[in-house]
Amino acid sequence: MTATAPATTPAGGRSFFITGLGIGQICSWGSLYYSFPQIAEAMGRELGWDKPQLYGAATLGLLLSGLAAYPVGAAIDRGQGRAVMAGGSVLAGLLFLLWSQVESLPVFYLAVAGLGTLQAATLYEAAFAVVARRTGAGAARAGITAVSLWGGFASTVFIPFVELLMSSLGWRGALMVLGAVNLVVCTGLYAAVIDPRADTAPVHHGGGTPPLDGRAAVAAAARRPVFWALALAFTAYAATFSAFTFHLYPLLTERGFAPAAVVAAMAIIGPAQVAGRLLVWLFAARASVRAIGSAVVAVFPFALLMLAALPPSFALIAVVAAAYGGANGIMTIVRGLAVPEMVTRDAYGAVTGALSVPGTVAKALAPAGAAVLWAAAGSYDAVLVGIIAAGSLLALGFWVAAALSRREGAR
């Protein structure tokens, strides 16, 4: 006899569960991700540490978060989402407090690398896995889209908030407040809204075959070519996103743009990310992820080619920033939904975690690689060519994955 999951209402944007997760994501992203450059700049000036020393800790943290992605996802698949996200926020709060007291590089590396590792337990990948666990992977689309909409406001809220904290309390005081945000707000929200008792029971396959979990699910997914095509696409995306984001300011100033114009253009990216996700929410709610992804991946190489080929003007960089931001926002949704819609609905957290590992490594290493390329070539022209190549590989990889998924059909 085939067991089926009980009927559930998909978690939409107005549910208590999604609202709590979404507010938590604003605070988790704002504190663990967006606060680092501002605080690192201030502490570097005070303690006399240079940027390679400071950013080396962040790179190590990203690498460790890649290693943590699979076990975190597998734990959420087993119904431990509350422990993972609330517990991760407790640890993050304590590490922020430790960071606020640092006087030596080893302690700084311990705190920041630990916070980087905890990104795997507190940011989108974990939140999306919790949504999939609550609704079932096949019904997670509305919830994942809504959570990503909430999270899109993190930079808008926290960059000025951190600046205000540092101007009034100094960087050490700012870190203590961010620690309190994680200990009180994030921990409280995740503990309140993530309830394993409300999770949807796993749906058995036809004939009563139970769904695969953990390593078995990852091994089964890895036998499908679409898994590897997506891995290629998402790794190329991570490299494109990371290199372009970290080097956008110096790239544009080298091409003759005034710093004020560059800052104004960069300010467009955050709102454009939210706008892109809102467009999907409003106008593409029923479109397949294959269709959405196949369209949006073309934007990355096209926008970068515009930047390389057209005469420099503020209108150009504003259009590029808007296109890049919108496409990046939509890609967050595509990455969250690609596994259940294109690969498998078994063990969402474990499979998505395994798929994210090479992308996380690329995200950590791409900025340094672009810097090496700049040093070797003597200009950002070679870096831009490399980013365009990565963006083109992203598009090609996703188009191949879409074709394979259409032919094979998700299990």
N, C-alpha and C positions, 0 to 999 in steps of 0.2 A: 504494500500500500504506500502511495506517495504522500509524504508529509508536506504540508504547505504552511506558509507563514500566516499568522492571523492578519486579517484585513487591518490596514493602518492608514491614517491620513498623512500624506507626505508633509514633512515639516516645512512649512512655508515661511516667508519673511516676517509674518506677524506672530508667530508662536513664541511662547516664553522661552522654550528651548533654544530656538535660533537667535532670538534677541539677546539672551544671556551669552551664548557662544560668540555672537558678533561683537558685543561690547568688550568681552574678554579678548577677542582678537585685536581690536583697536589698541588695547593696553599692552598685550603681549608683543605685537609687532612694533608699537611705538617705543617700548622700553628696550626690548632685546635686540632690535634690528636698527631702527632709525636713530636712536640716541647716540650710537657709538662715535660717528665722525665728530660731532660737536664736543663730546666729552673728551675724546682722545686729543683733539686740538688743544683744549684748555690744559689738560694734565701734562701734555708734552711740553708746553711752554713752562709750566711750573717745575716739573721734575727734570727737564733737560733731556728727554728721550726723543729720538728722531722717529720719523714716520715708519721706516722699515721695522723698527722695534715694536712700535705700537700696532701696526697692521699685521705683523706676523702673528700676534695672538688671535686676531680676528680670523685670519686664514686657517690657523690650526683649529679654531672652534668650528668653522664650516666643514673642514675635513672630518672632524669627529662627529658632527651631526649627520654626515652621510653614512658613517658606520652605524650610527644609532637608528637610522630610519627603519630598517627592517625589523629589529626587535621591538621597537615602539609600535609599529603597525601591527605586528603579530599579537602583541599584548592587547591592543584595542580590539582586535578581532575576537579575542577570548573574553571580552566583556570588561576589560580593566581600564576603560577610557577615563573614568573619574579619577582613579588612582594615578594614571599617567599624567593627565593634564593638570589636575589640582596639585599632585605631588611635585610635578615639574615646576609649577609656579612657586611653591614653597622653596624649593632648592634655588630657583632663580632669585627670589627675594633675598635669601641668605647670601648668595654670591654677590649680589649688588652691594650689600652691606660690607662684605669682605673687600670688594673693589674700592669702596669709599675710604678704606683705611690703608691702602697700599703705599709702601715706600720703596719697594724693590721690584725688579722685573719678574723674578720667579713667582711671587704672589700675584702680580698682575696677570701673568700668563695663566696661572691656575684659575683665577676668577673669570677672565674673559673666555678662555677656552672652554671652561665649564658652562658658561652662558651660551656659547655657540652650540655646544652639544645639546643643551636643553631646547634649542630651537626645534629640534626634531620632535619634541614632546609637547610643544606649546603653540606652534604656528599652524599654517594652513593644512599641511599634510595630516597632522594629528586631528585637527578639527574636522576635516572632511571625512576621515575614517570614523570619527565618532558619529557624524551625521549618517554615514552609510550603515553603521551598526544599528542606529535607532530606526531608520526607515526601511532598511534593506537596500542593497546597492542599486537595484533597478529603479528605486523610487527616490534616490538621493538628489536628483537634479535640482529641484526647487530649493532645497536646503543649502546645498553647496553654493549655488548662485547667490543666495541671500547672504550667507556668511562672507563670501568674497566681497559683496557690496559693502557690508559693514567694515571689513578689514581695509578697504580702499581709503578710508578716512584716517588711517593711522598716522601717516606723515603729516597731513593737514593739521591734526590735533597736536601731535607730540613734538614736532620740530619747534614750533613757537613755545610750547609748554616747557620743553627742556631749556630753551634759550632764556625764558623767564626765570626758571629755577636757578640757572647758573648765574644770572645777573644779580639775583637776590641772595642766594645761598652759597655760591661757588660750586665748583664741580663736585666736590665731596658731598656737600649738602644735597645737590641734585641727585646723586647716586643713592643717597639714603631715602629720598622721596620715591625714586623708582623702585627701590627695594620694598618700600611699604605698599606701593601700587600692586606689586606682584603678590605680596603676602596677604593683602586684604582684598583687593578688588578681583584680581585674576583667580586666586585660590577660591575665594568665596563664590564667584560666579560659576566656575567649573564644577565645584562641589555641589552647588545647588541645582544646576540644570542637567548635568549628566547623570542619569539614573539607569543603571544596568537593568533594572526590573522593567523598564519601558522599552527595551530593545526588541526589535523584530526577530522572531525565531528564524534561523537559517532555512532557506527553501531547498528542499531536496530536488535532485534531478529526476527526470522521467524514469520510471521503473523503481523509484524509491532509493536510488543511489544517494548517499549523503554527500553534501558539499565537501570539497577538499578544504583543508586548512593549512596554514603555516608553510613549511617547506614543500609539502606535496603540491599545494596550489601554485607556488612559485615555480616549481619544477615543471608542472603541466603547462603553465603560461609560457615558460622559456622554450618549450618545444614548438611554439607557434611563431612563425616568421614575423607576424605583426608585432609581437612583443619587442623584438630586436629593432624593427623599423621605428617603433615609438621611442625606444631607448636612444637610438641615433638622433631622432628629431629633438627630443627633450634635452639631450646633452648639448647639441648644437645651440638650442635655444638658451640654455643656461649660460653657455660661453658668450653668446651674442649679447644677452642682457647684461651680464656682469661686466664685460669689457667695455661696452658702450656706456653704461651708467657711470662707471668709475672714471672713464677718460673723456666723457663728453665735454666737460668744462675746458680742460687744456686743449682738446682737439679743436674746439670752436675758436678759442682765443688765438691759437696758432694760425687759423685760417682768416684772421683779421677782424673778428667780431669783438666789439667792446664788451668788457666784463659785465656791465649792466644789462646789455642785450642778451648775453648768455644766461644770466640769472633769470631774467624775465622769461626767456624761452623754456628754461628748465622748470620753472614754476607751472608751466602748462601740463607737464607730464602727469602729475598726481591727479588733478581733476579729470584729465582725459582717460586715465585708467578707470575711474569710477563711471564716467560716461560710457565707455565701451561695455562695461558689465551691465549697466542699466539698459543699453540697447539690446543686449542679449535677453535680459529679463523681460523687456516689453515687446520685442518684435521677433525674437527667434526662440521662444519658449518651446516650440514643438520641432524646431529644426534639429537634425541629427548632429552629433558632435563631429562626425566625419565632414559634413557640409560646412559647419562653422569653422572648424579648424583648417580645412582646405582653403577657405577664403582668407582667413586672417594670417596664415603663415606667409602668404605672398606679400603682405604689407611690409614685413621686415626688410627683405632685400630691396624692395622698390623704394622705400623711404630712404634707405642708406645710399642707394644709387642716386637719388635726387640730390642728396647732400654732397655727393662727390662730383656730380656732373654739372649742376646748375650754378649760375653766377650767385655769389654770396649776397644774401639780403636777410633782414630780420623776418620778412614774410616767409622766406624759405625755411629758416630754422624753426619758426613757429609752427608751420605746417608739418615739418618733420617731427617735432616734439609731440604734437597732437596725434599724429598717426602712430608714432612709436608708443606713446602712452596708452592710446586706445587699444592697439593690438596687444600690448603687454597685459592689460587688464583682462581682455577676453581670453588670452592664453592661460591665465590662472584657472578659469572655468574649464577650458578644454583639458588641461592637465588633470583636473579633479575628476572629470567624467570619462576620460578616454578609456580607463581600465574596464569599468563595468559595461560600457557601450561598445567597445571594440575588441576587448581581449577576453575577460571572464568576469562573472559576478561572484566568484568564490574568493574568500579571504581578501577583501578589498584592501585592508591596511597592510597586510604582508606583501601583496603583489605590488601595490603602489609604492611601498617603501623600498622594495628591491629595485623597482624601475627608476627611482629617484637617486640611487647611489651614484652612478656615473655623472649625472647632472650636477649633483652637489659638489663633487670633486672638480668638475669643470668650472663651476661658479666660483670656487675658491681660488683656482689657479689662473683663470683667464686674465684678471687684471695684471698680475705679475708678468704673464706671457706677453701681453700687449705692451707693457713697459719695456721688456727686453727687445721686442720688435722695434719699438720707437728708438731705443738707444742704438740698435744696429743700423737702422735706416736713416736716422737723423731727422726724421719728421713723422707727422701723423698720417701721411699719405699711405704708407705701407700698413699702418694699423687699421685704417679705414678699409683698405682692400681686404685685409684679413677678416674684419668683422662682416663685410659684405659676403665673403666666402662662407663664413659660418652661418649667416642668415639664409643663404641659398641652400646650404646643406640641411638646415632646419626644414625649409619648404619641401625639398626633395624627399627627405625622410618621412615627413608626415603624409605627403601624397602617396608614397609607396604603402605606408601603413593603412591609409584609407582604402586603397585598392585591395590590399590583402584582406582587410576586415570585411569589406563588402563581399569578397569572394568566399571567404571561409565562414563568416557569420560568427558572432560572439556566442560562446557557450553559456 
